[in-house]
Amino acid sequence: MTEPAFLKLAAARRSIRKYKPLPVERERLQYCLEAARLAPSACNAQPYKFIVVDEPEAKEKLAKAAFSGIYAPCSFAAAAGALVVVVSQTGKMSAWLGNQVRDTNFRLVDIGIAAEHFVLAAEEQGLGTCWLGWFNARAAARALNIPRALRPEIMLSVGWPDEAPPARKRKSMEELASFNKY
């Protein structure tokens, strides 16, 4: 049996930390955003907004704000063609109630699902991405004029890869999953 296309795509995706100094076409970014838009979310709340920063001056301003000081280890992302800031927004009351009952922040789960749709769509087009959780969220919010009540949760760097990192070791299927019992 040949390997299904989706598994091949998922296996090929890597965290890219070196980018070629090339812009990413808006059409490609729009494609990734459409993939994120189609992602499922709790109660279809879609409690996020993706802010794509691809203009060089704006990207430099954002990178300087987000990756200075103790956040400097993620400054490699400034070389990517675009930075994407995912901002959490208020969802539906039903999703909020689910959060309270289950003690689970479904907004963050939903952001993870949508952002992963984005990065897989990028991989499909030959673009590289890296999830960034280590950044100055307040400074990033100020740089992008994000309202104080909202919070940038994650950033994604996206651009043309200038490296091909090897696959990292994954847990075996037996360690990761089971059927009908723990």
C-alpha positions in Angstrom: 0.0 0.0 0.0 1.3 3.5 -0.8 1.6 6.0 1.9 -1.4 8.3 2.0 -0.8 11.9 0.9 -1.8 13.4 4.2 0.6 11.2 6.2 3.3 12.0 3.8 2.6 15.7 4.2 2.4 15.5 8.0 5.7 13.5 8.1 7.5 16.1 5.9 6.6 19.1 8.1 9.4 20.4 10.2 10.1 23.5 12.4 12.2 25.8 10.2 14.5 28.2 11.8 16.5 29.3 8.8 14.8 31.1 5.9 15.8 32.4 2.5 15.4 36.2 2.2 12.4 36.0 -0.1 8.9 37.3 0.3 5.9 34.9 0.4 3.2 35.7 -2.1 -0.1 36.8 -0.7 -1.9 34.1 -2.6 0.1 31.5 -0.7 -0.7 33.2 2.6 -4.4 33.4 1.6 -4.4 29.7 0.9 -3.0 29.0 4.4 -5.5 31.4 6.0 -8.3 29.6 4.1 -7.1 26.3 5.5 -7.2 27.8 9.0 -10.7 29.3 8.4 -12.0 25.8 7.6 -10.7 24.3 10.9 -13.2 23.0 13.4 -13.7 24.8 16.7 -15.7 24.2 19.8 -19.3 25.3 19.1 -18.0 26.7 15.8 -16.8 29.7 17.9 -13.7 30.3 15.8 -12.3 32.4 18.8 -9.2 33.7 17.0 -7.9 36.2 14.5 -4.8 35.6 12.3 -2.8 38.8 11.7 -0.3 38.3 8.9 2.6 40.6 8.9 4.5 40.5 5.6 5.5 44.1 4.9 9.2 44.4 5.7 9.0 47.5 7.9 6.0 46.2 9.9 7.6 42.8 10.2 10.8 44.4 11.5 8.9 46.4 14.0 7.0 43.4 15.2 10.1 41.2 15.5 12.0 43.9 17.4 9.1 44.1 19.9 8.4 40.4 20.2 11.9 39.0 20.2 14.0 41.3 22.3 15.6 40.6 25.7 14.8 37.2 27.1 12.8 36.4 23.9 15.9 36.7 21.7 16.2 33.0 21.0 13.2 33.3 18.7 14.7 36.2 16.8 15.5 33.8 13.9 11.8 34.2 12.9 12.4 37.8 11.7 14.1 36.4 8.6 11.0 34.6 7.5 8.9 36.1 4.7 6.0 36.6 7.1 5.1 36.5 10.8 1.6 35.4 11.8 0.2 36.4 15.1 -2.8 34.4 16.4 -4.9 36.4 18.7 -7.5 34.8 21.0 -10.9 36.4 21.0 -14.1 35.9 22.9 -15.9 32.9 21.7 -19.5 31.7 22.1 -21.2 31.4 25.5 -21.7 27.7 25.0 -17.9 27.2 24.5 -17.2 29.2 27.6 -19.6 27.1 29.6 -17.8 24.0 28.3 -14.5 25.5 29.5 -16.0 25.9 33.0 -17.5 22.4 33.2 -14.5 20.6 31.7 -11.8 22.9 33.1 -10.3 23.0 29.6 -9.5 26.1 27.6 -11.1 25.2 24.4 -10.1 28.6 22.9 -6.5 27.4 23.0 -7.4 24.0 21.6 -9.2 25.8 18.8 -6.2 28.0 18.1 -4.0 24.9 17.9 -6.3 23.2 15.4 -6.6 26.3 13.2 -2.8 27.1 13.4 -1.9 23.5 12.5 -4.2 23.7 9.5 -2.3 26.8 8.5 1.2 25.2 8.9 0.1 22.1 7.0 -1.2 24.2 4.1 2.1 26.0 4.1 4.0 22.7 4.0 1.9 21.6 1.1 3.1 24.7 -0.9 6.8 24.2 0.0 6.8 26.8 2.7 8.5 26.4 6.0 7.0 27.3 9.4 7.8 27.4 13.0 5.4 27.6 16.0 6.5 30.3 18.4 5.3 30.5 21.9 8.3 32.3 23.4 7.8 36.0 22.5 6.8 39.2 24.3 3.0 39.1 23.8 2.4 42.6 25.3 5.0 44.2 23.1 3.7 42.3 20.0 0.2 43.5 20.8 1.4 47.1 21.1 3.3 46.8 17.8 0.2 45.7 16.0 -2.3 47.9 17.8 -4.2 44.9 19.2 -6.8 46.0 21.7 -5.7 45.6 25.4 -8.6 43.1 26.1 -7.2 40.6 23.5 -4.1 38.5 23.7 -1.6 37.2 21.1 -1.4 33.5 22.0 1.1 32.2 19.4 3.1 33.3 16.5 4.1 31.4 13.4 7.0 32.2 11.2 6.4 31.3 7.5 8.8 31.5 4.6 11.0 29.7 2.1 13.2 27.2 4.0 16.9 27.6 3.9 17.5 24.3 5.8 16.2 20.7 5.8 16.2 19.5 9.4 16.1 15.7 9.8 13.0 14.1 11.2 12.9 13.9 15.0 12.3 10.7 16.8 8.7 10.0 17.6 7.1 7.7 20.2 6.2 4.3 19.0 2.5 3.6 18.2 2.3 1.4 21.3 3.5 4.2 23.5 1.2 6.7 21.9 -2.1 4.9 21.5 -4.2 1.9 22.5 -7.6 0.5 21.7 -10.4 -0.1 24.3 -8.2 0.3 27.4 -5.2 2.3 28.7 
